[in-house]
Amino acid sequence: MFILGISAQRTKASQIIAEVLKIKGKIAGIRECNDVVSFSYDRLEWQLHKSGRYAYETNEGCCATSAAWLNYIVEYTYHERGYLHFLRPDGSGHVLNYILLNGKYYIIDMTALTKENAKFAPVETGLKKDYVSSKFYTGICAQANNLMDYVNFHRRFQMTKGYEFSYLSKSPVSALSPNCSYVENGILYFLEFGKSFLLQMRNLHYESRQVPEDLKFPIEYTNDYV
């Protein structure tokens, strides 16, 4: 793993590199799997994701689980942090972590560093050609001046492959909000029992909802499991 600035220049962020390398050794044992819990509500299919503590205890899961895992691990090390969530046009998505340190944002994809995927991450050279040719191009610790810089960088890279994503940022909650996505008449609808901040929209209709009183979730999938 290495730091790749959006300008493709190597940087000296020794503190976060040391922390991420230490974490990399821990997450190598995590097994990637689809651990999403689905439920029906209001005639829609919703998804539940593990809290950070439960992610750490089970040591397996999807990208949301890996992101919650990292958020749980660095909770008392980095106070300024959160999630970056991008949505594909078909409603599927991916979740990364970000850490704000000394005025710079560091974006980390822990799914790309699991045992199954680490071999596909970019080779540590600091060269853009090695980055763009890798299968898991997010398997780095990318540095950006702000989240929109990273979004624009990632967006341009995806457009070369014919994709146009929407991007949201989320606060460092333990469990990512229950959510639902579907496509209707070319519009992607994304609903969640929580709140995100819209960074970049592409044919996206977003709704933030309060959790209904009649809806209860297993505590392991909530922010109360600490």
C-alpha positions in Angstrom: 0.0 0.0 0.0 1.2 3.5 -0.7 0.0 7.1 -0.7 -1.0 8.3 -4.1 -1.7 12.0 -4.3 -4.4 13.1 -6.7 -1.6 14.9 -8.5 0.1 11.4 -8.8 3.0 12.6 -6.6 4.3 10.7 -3.6 3.8 12.3 -0.2 5.3 12.0 3.2 2.4 11.3 5.6 4.4 9.0 7.8 1.8 8.9 10.6 -1.1 7.6 8.6 1.1 5.3 6.5 2.3 3.6 9.7 -1.2 3.3 11.0 -2.6 1.9 7.7 0.2 -0.6 7.3 -0.5 -1.8 10.9 -4.2 -2.1 10.1 -3.4 -3.9 6.8 -1.8 -6.7 8.8 -5.0 -7.1 10.9 -7.5 -7.0 8.1 -5.7 -9.6 6.1 -7.6 -12.2 8.1 -11.0 -10.8 7.2 -13.0 -12.9 4.8 -14.9 -11.1 2.1 -18.5 -12.3 1.8 -22.0 -11.0 1.3 -23.3 -10.4 4.8 -26.0 -7.9 4.0 -29.3 -8.5 5.8 -32.3 -7.8 3.7 -35.8 -6.9 4.9 -39.0 -5.6 3.4 -40.7 -2.4 4.5 -43.2 -0.2 2.8 -43.2 -2.5 -0.2 -39.5 -2.0 -0.7 -36.4 -4.1 -0.1 -34.0 -2.6 2.4 -30.5 -3.5 3.5 -28.9 -3.7 7.0 -25.2 -3.5 7.7 -23.1 -4.5 10.7 -21.9 -2.1 13.3 -18.2 -1.6 13.7 -17.9 -3.7 16.8 -19.9 -6.6 15.2 -17.8 -6.3 12.1 -14.7 -6.7 14.3 -16.2 -9.6 16.1 -17.3 -11.6 13.1 -14.3 -10.6 10.9 -16.1 -11.1 7.6 -18.4 -9.2 5.4 -18.9 -6.8 2.5 -17.5 -3.4 1.8 -19.8 -1.7 4.3 -18.6 -4.2 7.0 -15.0 -3.6 6.2 -15.5 0.2 6.3 -17.3 -0.1 9.7 -14.5 -2.3 10.9 -11.8 0.3 10.1 -14.0 3.1 11.6 -14.2 1.1 14.8 -10.5 0.4 14.9 -9.4 4.0 14.5 -12.2 5.6 16.5 -9.8 6.9 19.2 -6.9 7.6 16.9 -8.5 9.8 14.3 -11.5 11.8 15.4 -12.0 13.5 12.0 -13.1 10.7 9.7 -16.1 9.3 7.9 -17.3 7.3 4.9 -17.4 7.9 1.2 -20.2 6.1 -0.6 -20.5 5.9 -4.4 -23.5 4.6 -6.2 -23.5 3.0 -9.6 -26.3 3.7 -12.1 -27.8 0.2 -11.4 -28.2 0.9 -7.7 -25.2 -1.1 -6.5 -22.5 0.7 -4.6 -19.3 0.7 -2.7 -18.2 2.2 0.6 -14.7 3.6 1.5 -13.3 5.3 4.6 -11.8 8.7 4.8 -9.5 10.2 7.4 -8.8 13.9 7.8 -5.2 14.5 9.0 -3.3 17.8 9.0 -5.6 19.3 6.5 -5.5 16.4 4.0 -8.0 13.8 3.3 -6.9 10.1 3.0 -9.3 7.7 1.3 -8.9 4.0 2.1 -10.8 1.0 0.6 -10.4 -1.8 3.1 -12.2 -4.3 0.9 -9.4 -4.1 -1.6 -7.0 -5.1 1.3 -8.7 -8.2 2.4 -6.9 -11.5 2.0 -8.7 -12.3 -1.2 -8.2 -9.0 -2.9 -4.9 -7.6 -1.7 -3.0 -9.3 -4.5 -4.9 -7.2 -7.0 -4.1 -3.8 -5.4 -1.6 -1.5 -7.1 2.0 -2.3 -6.7 3.9 0.1 -4.5 5.7 2.3 -7.1 3.9 5.6 -6.8 3.5 5.6 -10.6 0.1 6.4 -12.2 0.4 3.7 -14.8 0.7 1.0 -12.1 -2.4 2.4 -10.5 -4.7 2.5 -13.5 -3.7 -0.9 -14.7 -4.5 -2.7 -11.4 -7.8 -4.6 -10.9 -8.5 -3.0 -7.5 -7.3 0.6 -8.2 -8.8 1.7 -4.9 -6.4 -0.5 -3.0 -4.2 2.4 -2.0 -4.3 5.2 0.5 -5.1 8.2 -1.7 -4.4 11.8 -0.6 -6.6 14.7 -1.6 -7.1 18.3 -0.5 -10.8 17.7 -0.1 -13.4 15.0 -0.9 -14.5 16.6 -4.1 -11.0 16.4 -5.4 -11.0 12.7 -4.9 -14.6 12.4 -6.3 -13.6 14.3 -9.5 -10.5 12.1 -9.9 -12.5 8.9 -9.4 -15.3 10.1 -11.6 -13.0 10.9 -14.5 -11.4 7.5 -14.2 -14.8 5.8 -14.2 -16.0 7.7 -17.2 -13.2 6.2 -19.3 -15.0 2.9 -18.6 -18.4 4.2 -19.5 -19.7 4.7 -15.9 -21.1 7.8 -14.3 -21.5 7.5 -10.5 -23.1 9.5 -7.7 -21.2 10.2 -4.6 -22.2 10.7 -0.9 -20.3 11.3 2.3 -21.4 10.0 5.7 -20.5 10.8 9.2 -18.5 8.2 11.2 -21.4 6.3 12.6 -20.8 2.8 13.8 -23.4 1.2 11.6 -24.2 2.5 8.1 -27.8 3.5 7.8 -30.3 1.0 6.5 -30.9 1.8 2.9 -32.8 0.9 -0.2 -32.0 1.6 -3.9 -33.9 0.9 -7.1 -34.1 2.3 -10.7 -37.3 3.7 -12.2 -37.6 5.5 -15.5 -33.8 5.9 -15.7 -33.6 7.5 -12.3 -31.8 5.9 -9.4 -33.7 6.2 -6.1 -31.6 5.9 -3.0 -33.5 6.0 0.4 -32.0 5.6 3.8 -33.0 5.7 7.5 -30.2 8.2 8.2 -28.5 11.1 6.5 -25.8 11.5 3.9 -24.2 14.6 2.3 -24.6 14.7 -1.5 -21.3 15.4 -3.2 -22.0 14.5 -6.8 -25.3 13.5 -8.3 -26.1 11.7 -11.6 -29.8 10.9 -12.3 -30.2 10.4 -8.5 -33.2 10.9 -6.3 -32.2 10.9 -2.7 -34.4 10.6 0.4 -33.3 10.8 4.1 -35.9 9.3 6.4 -36.4 8.8 10.1 -36.6 5.3 11.4 -40.3 4.5 12.0 -41.3 3.6 15.5 -42.6 0.2 14.5 -39.3 -0.8 12.9 -36.8 -2.5 15.1 -33.3 -3.8 14.2 -31.0 -6.3 15.8 -28.7 -4.4 18.1 -25.6 -5.7 16.3 -26.7 -3.7 13.3 -27.2 -0.4 15.1 -25.1 2.4 16.6 -26.1 1.1 20.1 -23.8 -1.9 19.8 -20.6 -0.4 21.2 
